[in-house]
Amino acid sequence: MAVSMSYRPAYRFSYPKGLRKTLIGITTAGILSASVMGAVAFDGAYEPGAKIEGDYTFEWGTYAVASGDEVYQYAHDDAGDAYYNTYDGEAWSGWEGYEEQPAPVAYDPAPVAYSDKSYVYYTGDDGYLYQQSWDTYNEPVWEDVSGDYTYTAAPYATVYEDAIHLYGNASDGYVYHKSYTEEAGWGTWEAVNDAEHPAKAEAKPYSVSWDDHDNVFWTGEDGKAYWNRYSYADETWTGAKEIPGDYTYDVAPYAVGGRCPGVQAAIVADGVPAYNVFDGEGWAGWEPYEVEWTAAYQPNAYVYEAAVHVVYTAVDGNAYYTQYGADGWYGEWEDLGDNYAYDAQQYSYDDGLYLTYTGEDGSVYYRTYSFDGGGTTDPEPTEEPEY
């Protein structure tokens, strides 16, 4: 079953000449329409979900990261015990726990691939942030990376160039950031917001590197969506700001950056999905989708094969999917079926696109994206694109 989406943009957004990159953010609130030229068409769909077999059931969301030749999948059970599973392209290794874990896990895992290793970050039920990795003998190693703070939500981690960037919403209402390199180790925690731009408890932050900046997003106690930008060139933050709009939000916006186009998505407080576009100078504005379902969790957006793939989990337990390419939004939402308990995650592995999620039955599932027409098509343009 496909849910149709109609377009009712408040205005059209054109890219200035020479501009080929945008940042797109998606929420549960509203969506904006971007005018872009070019032609890239998709012809494919997600295959049915496959269960990752095991003797455990899991709480909260599950997250995966491709590191080297393997996928590392992470989840935790209702007792807070963390588990991992690896996939080598042919079979899963099976769910394994840890003999020693410093504290029960309280929220979603946040994995990254760095220097040919898999790292994952957790908030414990004691409020501290923990890093789990493997030593040279492939034995698990846990490290407390909290510093002087305790945290009220899941962390977020990402890798840009040669560094891990770690973020957390602390119990004092601030979003903190620090980075790690193999040469220098961990830096110090630095607040990216201020008292006028508070961080909502139990709503994890999100970040994406784009246009030589680290862009950090969070939802405030007032329900507004905020962000800050760090310039890698100048090594300075531009300062916390509200993303303009008349909506309030339940979760942090989820953003991706790309080459014509880029998208940001979000969910507003009443569960309406939406998107927004940043062109390097300003936001175009949130524009809601007209859909018959209500979003429940943070959306997921992923750039794959010249398109942005967007997935929302709804309050009806179903997930809904669409994509944004050089011709704009694909005209239908695909109903991916039921048994979705939390937000889903998309990732790439071995040149393929995957979707993973925790089911309402507590099992972990994954789906692969398959092209019906052999992949993307890229016709010769009839005129010079105007960006």
C-alpha positions in Angstrom: 0.0 0.0 0.0 1.4 3.4 -0.9 0.4 6.6 0.8 0.2 9.5 -1.6 1.9 12.8 -0.9 0.8 16.0 -2.4 2.9 19.1 -2.8 1.8 22.4 -1.3 5.0 24.5 -1.0 4.7 27.9 0.6 7.1 29.0 -2.1 9.7 27.6 -4.5 13.3 27.5 -3.5 15.9 28.1 -6.3 19.6 27.5 -5.9 21.9 30.5 -6.6 24.0 30.0 -9.7 27.2 28.0 -8.9 25.7 26.5 -5.7 25.7 22.7 -5.9 25.4 21.6 -2.3 22.6 21.9 0.2 21.9 20.6 3.7 18.5 19.0 4.1 16.9 18.5 7.5 13.9 16.3 8.3 11.6 16.5 11.3 8.3 15.4 12.5 6.8 18.8 11.8 6.8 20.2 8.3 8.4 19.8 4.9 9.6 22.2 2.3 9.7 21.8 -1.5 13.0 22.4 -3.3 13.3 23.3 -7.0 16.2 21.5 -8.6 17.2 20.6 -12.1 18.6 17.4 -13.6 17.3 13.9 -13.9 18.1 10.9 -11.7 15.4 8.3 -11.5 15.1 5.4 -9.0 13.3 2.1 -9.7 13.5 -0.2 -6.7 12.2 -1.0 -3.3 13.1 -2.5 0.1 12.8 -6.2 0.2 10.9 -7.9 3.0 12.5 -7.8 6.5 14.7 -10.7 7.5 15.0 -11.5 11.2 18.5 -11.7 12.8 18.0 -14.9 14.7 18.9 -15.3 18.3 17.7 -16.1 21.8 17.3 -12.6 23.0 14.7 -9.8 22.8 15.8 -6.2 22.8 14.7 -2.8 24.0 15.0 0.6 22.3 16.5 1.0 18.8 19.2 -1.1 17.2 22.0 0.5 15.3 24.7 -0.9 12.9 27.9 0.3 11.4 30.1 -1.1 8.6 33.7 -1.4 9.6 36.2 -3.1 7.4 34.6 -6.1 5.7 31.9 -6.6 8.4 28.7 -5.0 9.8 28.6 -4.6 13.5 25.0 -4.6 14.9 24.3 -3.3 18.5 21.3 -3.7 20.8 20.4 -4.1 24.4 17.8 -6.1 26.4 15.3 -4.9 29.0 17.9 -5.5 31.7 20.3 -3.1 30.1 22.7 -5.8 28.9 24.5 -4.9 25.7 24.9 -7.3 22.8 26.5 -7.2 19.4 26.3 -9.3 16.2 28.5 -9.2 13.1 27.7 -9.9 9.5 30.4 -10.9 6.9 28.2 -10.7 3.8 27.0 -14.2 4.1 25.9 -15.0 7.7 25.5 -13.4 11.1 27.8 -14.5 13.9 25.1 -14.6 16.5 24.3 -12.3 19.4 27.0 -12.0 22.0 27.1 -10.1 25.3 30.0 -9.0 27.5 31.4 -10.7 30.6 32.0 -7.3 32.2 29.9 -4.2 31.5 30.3 -1.1 33.7 26.6 -0.2 33.9 23.2 -1.3 32.4 22.5 0.5 29.1 19.6 3.1 29.3 19.2 4.3 25.7 20.1 3.6 22.1 23.7 2.6 21.1 25.7 5.0 19.0 28.3 3.1 16.8 30.9 4.5 14.5 33.7 3.0 12.3 37.1 4.6 12.9 40.6 3.5 11.9 39.3 0.1 10.8 37.7 -0.6 14.2 34.1 -0.5 15.5 33.4 1.8 18.4 30.1 2.1 20.2 28.9 4.6 22.8 26.2 4.1 25.4 24.5 6.1 28.2 24.4 3.9 31.3 21.5 4.0 33.8 24.0 5.8 36.1 24.1 8.7 33.6 27.7 8.2 32.5 28.8 7.8 28.9 30.8 4.6 28.0 32.8 3.7 25.0 33.1 0.0 24.0 35.8 -1.1 21.5 38.2 -4.0 21.0 41.9 -4.2 21.8 44.6 -5.8 19.6 43.6 -9.3 20.9 40.0 -8.7 19.9 38.9 -8.5 23.5 36.2 -5.9 24.5 37.4 -2.8 26.3 35.2 -0.3 28.1 36.1 3.3 28.9 34.2 6.0 30.8 34.2 9.0 28.6 31.8 11.2 30.6 34.2 13.7 32.1 32.6 15.7 34.8 29.0 15.3 33.5 26.1 13.0 33.6 23.7 12.5 30.7 19.9 12.2 30.2 19.7 10.7 26.7 21.4 8.5 24.2 24.7 10.0 22.8 25.4 10.6 19.2 28.8 9.9 17.5 30.1 10.6 14.0 33.4 10.5 12.2 34.8 13.3 10.1 38.2 13.1 8.4 40.5 11.7 11.1 38.4 12.3 14.3 35.5 10.8 16.2 33.0 13.5 17.3 30.9 12.6 20.3 27.8 14.5 21.6 25.6 14.2 24.6 22.7 16.0 26.3 23.9 16.5 29.9 21.7 16.8 33.0 22.6 20.5 33.3 20.6 21.3 30.0 23.7 21.7 27.8 24.7 19.8 24.7 28.4 18.9 25.0 30.9 17.9 22.3 34.4 16.5 22.3 36.6 14.8 19.7 39.1 11.9 19.6 42.1 11.2 17.3 44.6 8.4 17.6 47.4 10.9 17.8 46.0 13.3 20.4 43.4 11.1 22.3 40.3 12.8 23.7 39.9 16.5 23.8 37.8 18.3 26.5 34.0 18.6 26.6 32.7 21.9 25.2 29.1 23.2 25.3 27.6 23.9 21.9 24.5 25.7 23.3 23.7 28.2 26.0 21.0 29.0 28.6 18.9 30.7 25.9 19.0 27.5 23.7 18.3 24.7 26.1 18.6 20.9 25.4 15.5 18.7 26.0 16.1 15.8 28.4 15.8 12.3 26.8 16.1 13.7 23.3 19.5 12.8 21.8 21.4 15.4 19.7 22.4 14.8 16.1 25.2 16.1 13.9 26.3 16.0 10.3 29.4 17.3 8.6 28.7 19.4 5.5 30.4 22.2 3.6 33.5 22.1 5.9 31.3 22.5 9.0 30.0 20.3 11.7 26.3 21.0 12.0 24.8 20.0 15.4 21.0 19.8 16.0 18.9 19.4 19.2 15.4 20.0 20.5 15.0 22.4 23.4 12.9 22.2 26.5 10.6 24.7 24.8 10.1 22.3 21.9 12.0 24.5 19.4 14.7 23.1 17.1 18.2 24.5 17.5 21.5 24.1 15.8 25.1 25.3 15.9 27.9 25.1 13.3 31.6 24.5 13.8 34.0 25.7 11.1 36.9 23.2 10.6 38.8 25.9 8.8 38.4 28.6 11.5 38.1 26.2 14.4 35.3 28.2 15.9 31.5 27.8 16.6 29.2 30.2 14.9 26.8 30.2 17.9 23.6 28.5 18.9 20.5 29.6 16.9 16.9 28.6 16.5 15.9 27.0 13.2 13.1 29.4 12.1 9.6 28.1 12.0 6.2 28.0 13.7 6.4 24.4 14.9 7.5 22.6 18.0 9.3 19.3 18.0 9.4 16.0 19.9 12.9 14.8 18.7 16.0 16.4 17.2 16.0 17.0 13.5 17.9 14.5 11.4 19.9 16.0 8.6 22.0 14.9 5.6 24.2 16.9 3.3 24.9 16.3 -0.3 25.6 17.5 -3.8 22.3 18.9 -5.2 20.2 18.1 -3.2 20.7 17.8 0.5 17.8 17.4 3.0 16.9 17.8 6.7 13.9 16.0 8.3 12.0 16.3 11.5 8.8 15.5 13.4 6.7 18.2 15.0 5.0 17.7 18.3 1.8 16.5 16.7 3.6 13.9 14.7 3.6 15.6 11.3 6.7 14.8 9.2 8.5 17.7 7.4 11.6 18.8 5.7 13.8 21.9 5.3 16.7 22.9 3.1 19.8 25.0 4.0 21.8 26.5 1.1 24.8 27.6 3.1 23.3 31.0 4.0 19.7 30.4 5.3 16.9 27.9 5.8 14.2 27.8 3.2 11.5 26.9 5.8 9.5 23.9 7.0 6.7 22.5 4.9 4.5 19.7 6.2 3.7 16.5 4.2 0.1 15.6 3.8 0.0 12.0 5.0 -2.6 9.8 6.7 -0.2 8.5 9.4 1.4 10.1 12.5 5.2 9.9 13.0 6.4 8.6 16.4 10.2 8.7 16.5 13.2 10.5 15.0 13.3 10.0 11.2 16.2 8.6 9.3 17.7 10.0 6.1 20.5 8.5 4.1 22.3 9.5 0.9 22.7 6.6 -1.5 23.1 6.5 -5.3 22.4 10.3 -5.8 19.2 10.3 -3.7 18.1 10.9 -0.1 16.2 7.9 1.3 13.9 8.9 4.1 12.2 6.5 6.6 9.7 7.3 9.4 8.3 5.0 12.1 4.6 5.8 12.8 2.5 5.4 15.9 0.6 2.6 14.1 3.8 0.5 14.3 4.4 0.7 10.5 7.3 2.4 8.8 7.0 4.7 5.8 9.6 5.4 3.1 10.2 7.8 0.3 13.2 9.4 -1.5 14.4 12.8 -2.7 16.4 13.0 -5.9 17.5 15.6 -8.4 13.9 15.8 -9.7 12.6 16.5 -6.1 10.4 14.3 -3.9 9.3 10.9 -5.2 5.5 11.2 -5.3 4.5 8.3 -3.0 5.2 7.1 0.5 5.7 3.3 0.5 4.2 1.5 3.5 7.0 -0.9 4.7 4.6 -2.9 6.8 4.2 -3.4 10.6 6.4 -4.6 13.5 8.4 -1.4 13.9 8.9 -0.5 17.6 11.5 2.3 17.4 13.2 4.5 14.9 14.8 2.7 12.0 18.3 3.2 10.6 19.7 3.0 7.1 23.3 2.3 6.2 25.5 1.1 3.3 27.6 -2.0 3.2 29.4 -3.7 0.3 27.9 -1.1 -2.1 24.3 -2.0 -1.0 21.7 0.0 1.0 20.3 -1.6 4.2 17.5 -0.8 6.7 17.6 -2.1 10.2 15.1 -1.9 13.1 13.9 -3.4 16.4 10.5 -5.1 16.0 7.6 -4.9 18.3 8.3 -8.6 19.1 11.8 -7.5 20.4 13.7 -9.1 17.6 16.1 -7.3 15.3 15.4 -7.2 11.6 17.1 -5.9 8.4 16.0 -5.2 4.9 18.0 -4.7 1.7 17.2 -2.2 -1.1 17.0 -3.8 -4.5 16.8 -2.1 -7.8 14.0 -3.3 -10.2 15.5 -1.5 -13.2 19.2 -2.3 -12.6 20.0 0.8 -10.6 19.8 4.5 -11.3 19.3 6.1 -14.7 21.0 9.3 -15.6 19.7 10.7 -19.0 21.7 13.3 -20.9 20.5 16.8 -19.8 18.8 18.8 -22.5 19.9 22.1 -21.0 22.5 23.4 -18.5 21.2 22.8 -15.0 20.7 26.0 -12.9 21.9 25.5 -9.3 
